[in-house]
Amino acid sequence: MADTFLPEIENPRKAGGHYAKSIEALRTAGKEIPGIMHLLAFKPKASDLLNQFTQEVMRGDSPLSPAFRELIATITSEGNECAFCRDSHGEAAAVLFEKEGRVKKGKGHDFIGAVLEGDADLTDAEWALLEFVVQVNLESAEIEEKDVKKLRKAGWTDEAIYDAITVCALFNFYNRWVSGSGVAWNEEESSVASGNRIAQRGYIP
């Protein structure tokens, strides 16, 4: 099975930058190559800027923890029916929530599943922000200032709201980038490995 709908960009001779090396290492090891790596390796000058932007959005200073930002990425991807991003970033969120001590060791996956089902142990303020993220994702044209005021009343600062909107917007890009290019997981363990890499190393290859 092809890694993407765009076989020309999978040509090793057209790959460059850090991801070309990662692709070759995975190919040599006989492991699944995440299709997004082909997208990132195809035009590395643009990808380097994208990686830097993503790293700052997802790991830079913020009132929102890295785990919560990964959760927003997961919620956004679920809403856009992008299983590739949902699975890898859901794994990253699970690992980080355990690392941050919000969830007991070994319970991260259950926690993320419960969030997606609307039945997790989050604060009222956190649920309010996630509900707003869903609105940003699916009904952004319907948002009014009163919706933001509700978040302030729940205790969120404008910086936190800004960061939540930015994560959601960023993953709308990623969701459409990978889905439109035919990127999908062939093996479940590959998405788990990808999520662990994201949790441990972030977004700079």
C-alpha positions as CSV (number, residue, x, y, z in Angstrom):
1,M,0.0,0.0,0.0
2,A,1.3,3.5,-0.9
3,D,2.1,5.8,1.9
4,T,0.2,8.7,0.2
5,F,-2.0,9.5,-2.8
6,L,1.0,11.3,-4.3
7,P,3.7,8.8,-5.3
8,E,5.9,11.4,-7.0
9,I,6.7,13.0,-3.6
10,E,7.7,9.7,-2.2
11,N,10.6,9.4,-4.6
12,P,13.7,9.3,-2.4
13,R,15.6,11.5,-4.9
14,K,13.1,14.3,-4.2
15,A,13.3,14.0,-0.4
16,G,15.5,16.3,1.6
17,G,16.2,17.6,5.1
18,H,16.0,15.8,8.4
19,Y,13.0,13.7,7.4
20,A,14.8,12.1,4.4
21,K,17.1,10.5,6.8
22,S,14.3,9.4,9.1
23,I,12.5,7.9,6.1
24,E,15.6,5.9,5.0
25,A,16.1,4.7,8.6
26,L,12.6,3.4,8.8
27,R,12.7,1.8,5.4
28,T,16.0,0.1,6.2
29,A,14.5,-1.2,9.5
30,G,11.4,-2.5,7.7
31,K,9.0,-0.3,9.7
32,E,6.0,1.7,8.5
33,I,6.9,5.1,7.2
34,P,4.4,7.7,8.4
35,G,3.1,9.3,5.2
36,I,3.4,12.8,6.7
37,M,7.2,12.3,6.7
38,H,7.0,12.3,2.9
39,L,5.1,15.6,2.9
40,L,7.7,17.1,5.3
41,A,10.6,15.8,3.3
42,F,9.3,17.0,-0.1
43,K,9.9,20.8,0.5
44,P,12.2,20.9,3.5
45,K,12.6,24.7,3.5
46,A,8.9,25.1,4.1
47,S,8.9,22.2,6.5
48,D,11.6,23.6,8.7
49,L,9.5,26.7,9.2
50,L,6.4,24.6,9.9
51,N,8.3,22.5,12.4
52,Q,9.5,25.6,14.2
53,F,6.0,27.1,14.3
54,T,4.5,23.9,15.5
55,Q,7.1,23.5,18.2
56,E,6.4,27.0,19.5
57,V,2.6,26.5,19.4
58,M,2.7,23.1,21.1
59,R,5.7,23.4,23.5
60,G,6.3,27.1,23.9
61,D,5.4,29.1,27.0
62,S,1.6,28.9,27.5
63,P,-1.0,28.8,30.3
64,L,-2.0,25.5,28.7
65,S,0.2,22.5,29.4
66,P,1.8,20.5,26.6
67,A,-0.6,17.7,27.5
68,F,-3.7,19.9,27.2
69,R,-2.5,21.3,23.9
70,E,-2.0,17.7,22.6
71,L,-5.6,17.1,23.8
72,I,-6.8,20.0,21.8
73,A,-5.0,18.6,18.8
74,T,-6.8,15.3,19.4
75,I,-10.2,16.8,19.8
76,T,-9.7,18.9,16.7
77,S,-8.6,15.9,14.7
78,E,-11.5,13.8,15.9
79,G,-13.9,16.5,14.8
80,N,-12.3,16.6,11.4
81,E,-12.4,12.8,11.1
82,C,-8.6,12.7,10.7
83,A,-7.7,9.3,12.3
84,F,-4.1,9.7,11.5
85,C,-3.6,12.9,13.6
86,R,-6.2,11.8,16.3
87,D,-4.4,8.5,17.0
88,S,-0.8,9.9,17.1
89,H,-1.7,13.0,19.1
90,G,-4.1,11.1,21.3
91,E,-1.1,8.9,22.2
92,A,1.1,11.9,22.8
93,A,-1.6,13.4,25.1
94,A,-1.9,10.2,27.0
95,V,1.8,10.0,27.6
96,L,2.1,13.6,28.7
97,F,-0.9,13.6,31.0
98,E,0.8,10.6,32.8
99,K,4.1,12.5,32.8
100,E,2.5,15.6,34.2
101,G,0.9,13.6,37.0
102,R,-2.7,14.4,35.9
103,V,-3.3,10.7,35.2
104,K,-2.0,7.6,36.9
105,K,0.6,5.6,35.1
106,G,-0.9,3.3,32.6
107,K,-4.3,5.1,32.6
108,G,-3.5,7.7,29.9
109,H,-5.3,5.9,27.0
110,D,-8.5,5.4,29.1
111,F,-8.4,9.0,30.1
112,I,-8.2,10.3,26.5
113,G,-10.9,7.9,25.4
114,A,-13.1,9.2,28.2
115,V,-12.5,12.8,27.1
116,L,-13.6,11.9,23.5
117,E,-16.7,10.4,25.0
118,G,-17.3,13.5,27.2
119,D,-16.9,11.6,30.4
120,A,-13.4,12.4,31.8
121,D,-12.3,13.9,35.1
122,L,-11.6,17.5,33.9
123,T,-12.5,20.7,35.6
124,D,-15.5,22.7,34.5
125,A,-13.1,25.3,33.1
126,E,-11.3,22.7,31.1
127,W,-14.6,21.3,29.7
128,A,-15.6,24.9,28.8
129,L,-12.4,25.5,26.9
130,L,-12.7,22.2,25.0
131,E,-16.3,22.9,24.1
132,F,-15.1,26.3,22.8
133,V,-12.4,24.5,20.7
134,V,-15.1,22.3,19.2
135,Q,-17.0,25.5,18.3
136,V,-13.9,27.0,16.8
137,N,-13.3,23.9,14.8
138,L,-16.8,23.3,13.4
139,E,-18.7,26.6,13.8
140,S,-16.1,29.3,13.9
141,A,-18.3,31.8,12.0
142,E,-20.9,31.5,14.7
143,I,-18.6,32.5,17.5
144,E,-19.6,35.8,19.3
145,E,-17.8,37.9,21.9
146,K,-20.2,36.4,24.6
147,D,-18.6,33.0,24.0
148,V,-15.2,34.4,24.9
149,K,-16.6,36.2,27.9
150,K,-17.9,32.9,29.2
151,L,-14.3,31.5,29.1
152,R,-13.0,34.5,31.0
153,K,-15.7,34.0,33.6
154,A,-14.5,30.4,33.9
155,G,-11.0,31.7,34.7
156,W,-9.2,31.6,31.4
157,T,-7.0,34.4,30.3
158,D,-6.9,35.9,26.8
159,E,-3.5,34.2,26.3
160,A,-5.0,30.8,27.1
161,I,-7.9,31.4,24.8
162,Y,-5.5,32.6,22.0
163,D,-3.3,29.5,22.4
164,A,-6.3,27.2,22.3
165,I,-7.6,28.8,19.1
166,T,-4.1,28.6,17.6
167,V,-3.7,24.9,18.3
168,C,-7.1,24.2,16.8
169,A,-6.3,26.3,13.7
170,L,-2.9,24.6,13.3
171,F,-4.4,21.2,13.4
172,N,-7.1,22.1,10.9
173,F,-4.1,22.7,8.6
174,Y,-2.5,19.3,9.5
175,N,-5.8,17.4,9.3
176,R,-6.5,18.7,5.8
177,W,-2.9,18.3,4.7
178,V,-2.6,14.6,5.6
179,S,-6.2,13.6,4.7
180,G,-6.1,15.3,1.3
181,S,-2.8,13.6,0.6
182,G,-4.0,10.2,1.6
183,V,-1.9,9.8,4.7
184,A,-3.2,7.0,7.0
185,W,-1.8,4.5,9.5
186,N,-1.5,0.9,8.3
187,E,-0.5,-0.5,11.6
188,E,-1.7,0.6,15.1
189,E,1.7,0.2,16.7
190,S,3.0,2.8,14.3
191,S,0.7,5.5,15.6
192,V,1.7,4.6,19.2
193,A,5.4,4.9,18.3
194,S,4.7,8.3,16.6
195,G,2.8,9.6,19.6
196,N,5.6,8.6,21.9
197,R,8.1,10.4,19.7
198,I,6.0,13.5,19.8
199,A,5.6,13.4,23.5
200,Q,9.3,12.8,24.1
201,R,11.0,15.0,21.4
202,G,8.4,17.5,20.3
203,Y,8.3,18.8,16.8
204,I,11.9,19.5,15.9
205,P,13.4,16.5,14.1
